[in-house]
Structure formats: C-alpha cells, structure tokens
Amino acid sequence: MSQEETNLQQTDFSKWYLQSIQKADLFAYGPARGTMIFKPNGYFLWKQIKKGLNDQYEASGVEEVYFPMLIPQSFFEKEADHVEGFAPELPWVTKAGDEELEEPLALRPTSETLFGNAMSDWINSYRDLPMELNQWANVFRWEKRTFPFLRTSEFLWQEGHCAYATAEEAHERVLHFLKIYQDVVEDLLAMPVYTGEKTPSERFAGGDNTYSLEAMMKDTKAVQAATSHFLGTNFAEAFDIKFLNEDNEHVHTYTSSWGASTRLIGAMIMTHGDERGVVFPPKMAPVQVALLPVGNLKKNPQVLEKLREIEEELKAAGFRVSLDDSNNSPGYKYNEVEVKGVPLRLDFGPRDMENNSCMIKMRDQEDKESVALEDLVTTVQDKLDAMQTRLYEKADQFRKANEHYDIDTMEDLQAHLDKCHEEGQYPGWVLAGWDGTEESEAAVKEATGFTTRNIPFHAPVEKTVDLYSGKPAKYTVWYARAY
C-alpha cells in the first residue's frame, strides 16, 4: 500500500469512502442516474438494521403495513408546507403508454399524505386510537448530487405513521421512537449519536417539531441518522382525520411520523473505517469469523479437514463464518478479509494442529493471539463482544475530541477554520449560542458551510450569546458541516 493510499482517509475522505465500499463489494451503480444496487453483503447490513428496529417496533405494539409508491398530485396540494418542502425533489409519472394521465402521480418521497388519507377512513372513534403503523419501503428524491448509501435518487427506509387522541400522548411517543433509534444505532452499529430538536428551518416540511439523531463521521462531518416528527394537527386537518371523543365531540387527531434509511450503512462505515477500508461492528458484520488455512494443503490435507470441523462448530454456536479454501496466496486472503471488514480472522496450519490451537487476529488490532481450540467458541464470543464495545468507545472518544465549546463569535470560528486548514485538520463540531432567528442561522451557513444539527436535549455547556449576531442566545445548538 502506497503512502498516498495509507493517508487517503485524512487527505480525501470521500475518495477513501468510495474505494472502501467498492473493495468491500457492498454495492454497484444502477443504470439510472443516482441509483445504486445493493449487493449481498450490502443488503445484509440493511437486513440487520431492519431486524434490530423491527424487534423494537413489535415490542412497542406497532403494526406493519405497505402503501403504494404512487401518490396523486392533489394529495400534496392539501398540505402546503409539505408540497413546498418536497417539490424540488419529486419525480412525476405523467403518462401510461401513449396516454396522458388525468392527474400526475409522484413517486413517494415520504408517505404522510397517503397515510393521512387512509387514516381519515380508518379512524372514527377514540376506540380506534392510538393507531401506530410502520412500513418498509423504497422512496424517491431526485438528488442532484448523489453519494452511495448516504444520498441516492432511490433509497430504502422505514417510515412510521401514527395518530393519537392527545398532543401529550403523540409527543411522548415521538420521543419514544427517537429513543428506539438511539438504542439500536448505538448498540447494533456501535455509533454514538447526538439527540435533540431540529431548528425550524431544518424541521420536516409540515411538522411542528422534528427531533433527530446526529452522528459525527471520521472527517467530522455530520450525518442525520434518524428523525422523529410531531406533526400536530397539520395533516389531520388537511386530510380530515377526525374521531368522536369520549365527550361525544368530533375532533382532529394528532399525528406523528418517524424514519430511518440506508444512510445508516454509510454512516456506520464512515464512523468505524480505517485506512485499510471498512471495519464492521461484529453485530453487523456479514461475516464475523474468517477461517484461513495456512501452509501447503496438498501436503497437509488434515489442516483443511480440521478447519471444516471448526467451521461447523462455530456455525452451530451461531456465528457467521466463512472458510477460504481457495488457491489464492496467504497475502491475498489476508487482504480480502481486511477490506471486507471481517471482525475476526482465524489462521490455522500444521503447527497449530500439533498444538491443538489457532491464531486469532482482530480487524481493529494489530497483534495476533494463540487460542486453544477447546476454548474457541467462548473466546470468539468474548473477542467479538469486546470489539463491539471497543468500536463504540473509540468513536465516542473521537467525537468528544472534536467537539469545540470555546467558539463564541464568528471571528473565533473563522480563526478556528483557518487553523484547521493550515494544519490539515478537520474542523469538528461547534457548540454555540443561537438567537432563534433564521437570519443568524443562514448567515453562519453562508459564511462557513456550518449548519445547525440540533438543539441538544442535554447540552454539555449552556451558551448565552449568539454566534453570529452577538445578541442573547435563546438556544444552545450544535453546528457542523454535513453530508
């Protein structure tokens, strides 16, 4: 590996990311602009996320449904803020064969309008509430600049849509589902996140409040990992979602929506990857253990026979295992295991057979360790558990090292950015005061490219002065550059 390749993660993070996901064989570019194909290993990652979230949704009483991807134009026009927010990204179907459609149909960018229309029919009484539904689907947003997993014209996601009798219950459940996202992302993806509320300019189109998980990548840019929206009665009024309450009055429901997408895959890779490529947390890895025979197998066929026994033992214990019995060189095999992010590599040769042991190498560590075969299952589990924890702690230490609490003015911020540029360092995140005006927020973005990520639920420091205007701060916010 050349010096340029070794430092690529620091010098050209986007190039490093694209090379890493290609070497890991996670995706291919689709034939239509801005689309991508999920290859088996890439789709496995999505299935793991899906399972982790579904387990939580089912435990919360959420029911799963599926809605059409075609949405009549008139549906969007019922909620003015909603259509305005999504209009630039909407792809439209206007013809069927040679026939012009009576009404254009949008490919869904999200499904609040579809669910709102259905709920107006399904909800009649307080006995029908709460209604909590979730669908796993593909959505379309005609992105001008695309980036595999993070931003594509078509992507996969889940979207929850709920209706409640009271604003209090709706709001409580909005935060409940945000907490589910946090628990799954931090436990499964080993990715620490910032939780908080979006500013009005960054909230969901048509919503009253948007709450988000924000994650710091290794180039210190932000990725919005998941969102949960309190929609108030906006969509209920637009789609006439009413119910007869216990006082025999017809009133509007309060609705919410919440979603996470395949951008979580890209965020995970950008959080844990190193100069050699992707590093998968063991709970997410398509292959957790790679078995590699060492030495001349023609002279020592018993090595491969024993490795097959080890393979069956580990699979029976529930591990995802791959045995490489190809004729490729050891160096090639080692490299394949690394670039595909396999957490644990197990080497086994004639000497190991004599000693009834094997050598173990963890993807995120340099040293190898000899392990007795009789203790193998327990050791492998312990090693994978330790790596899962280690990756989270390393990512958490990285983000804390790149948080800046001492930047209170635009002069401070510009000086910080100049220093980072001179030293070849990433700028990190800035905790700063905000006066609550869109003008101040927009001015910071225009001058620096930093956007508000969220108003944290628990700010480590409370700021008293707006970063741009110098006026008293109404909120403490995280600023960062974002994908």
Stockholm file with secondary structure:
# STOCKHOLM 1.0

chainA/1-483         MSQEETNLQQTDFSKWYLQSIQKADLFAYGPARGTMIFKPNGYFLWKQIKKGLNDQYEASGVEEVYFPMLIPQSFFEKEADHVEGFAPELPWVTKAGDEELEEPLALRPTSETLFGNAMSDWINSYRDLPMELNQWANVFRWEKRTFPFLRTSEFLWQEGHCAYATAEEAHERVLHFLKIYQDVVEDLLAMPVYTGEKTPSERFAGGDNTYSLEAMMKDTKAVQAATSHFLGTNFAEAFDIKFLNEDNEHVHTYTSSWGASTRLIGAMIMTHGDERGVVFPPKMAPVQVALLPVGNLKKNPQVLEKLREIEEELKAAGFRVSLDDSNNSPGYKYNEVEVKGVPLRLDFGPRDMENNSCMIKMRDQEDKESVALEDLVTTVQDKLDAMQTRLYEKADQFRKANEHYDIDTMEDLQAHLDKCHEEGQYPGWVLAGWDGTEESEAAVKEATGFTTRNIPFHAPVEKTVDLYSGKPAKYTVWYARAY
#=GR chainA/1-483 SS CCHHHHTHHHHCHHHHHHHHHHHTTCEEECSSTTCEEECHHHHHHHHHHHHHHHHHHHHTTCEECCCCSEEEHHHHHTSHHHHHHHGGGCCEEEEETTEEEEEEEEECSCCHHHHHHHHHHHCCBGGGCCEEEEEEEEEECCCSSCBTTTBCSEEEEEEEEEEESSHHHHHHHHHHHHHHHHHHHHHHSCCCCEEEECCGGGSCTTCSEEEEEEEECTTSCEEEEEEEEEEETHHHHHHTCEEECTTSCEEECEEEEEEEETHHHHHHHHHHCBTTBCCCCTTTCSCSEEEEECSCTTTCHHHHHHHHHHHHHHHHTTCCEEECCSSSCHHHHHHHHHHTTCSEEEEECHHHHHHTEEEEEETTCSCEEEEEGGGHHHHHHHHHHHHHHHHHHHHHHHHHHTEECCCCSHHHHHHHHHHHHHHTCCCCEEEEEECSCHHHHHHHHHHHSCEECCEETTCSSCCCBBTTTCSBCSEEEEEECBC
#=GC SS_cons         CCHHHHTHHHHCHHHHHHHHHHHTTCEEECSSTTCEEECHHHHHHHHHHHHHHHHHHHHTTCEECCCCSEEEHHHHHTSHHHHHHHGGGCCEEEEETTEEEEEEEEECSCCHHHHHHHHHHHCCBGGGCCEEEEEEEEEECCCSSCBTTTBCSEEEEEEEEEEESSHHHHHHHHHHHHHHHHHHHHHHSCCCCEEEECCGGGSCTTCSEEEEEEEECTTSCEEEEEEEEEEETHHHHHHTCEEECTTSCEEECEEEEEEEETHHHHHHHHHHCBTTBCCCCTTTCSCSEEEEECSCTTTCHHHHHHHHHHHHHHHHTTCCEEECCSSSCHHHHHHHHHHTTCSEEEEECHHHHHHTEEEEEETTCSCEEEEEGGGHHHHHHHHHHHHHHHHHHHHHHHHHHTEECCCCSHHHHHHHHHHHHHHTCCCCEEEEEECSCHHHHHHHHHHHSCEECCEETTCSSCCCBBTTTCSBCSEEEEEECBC
//
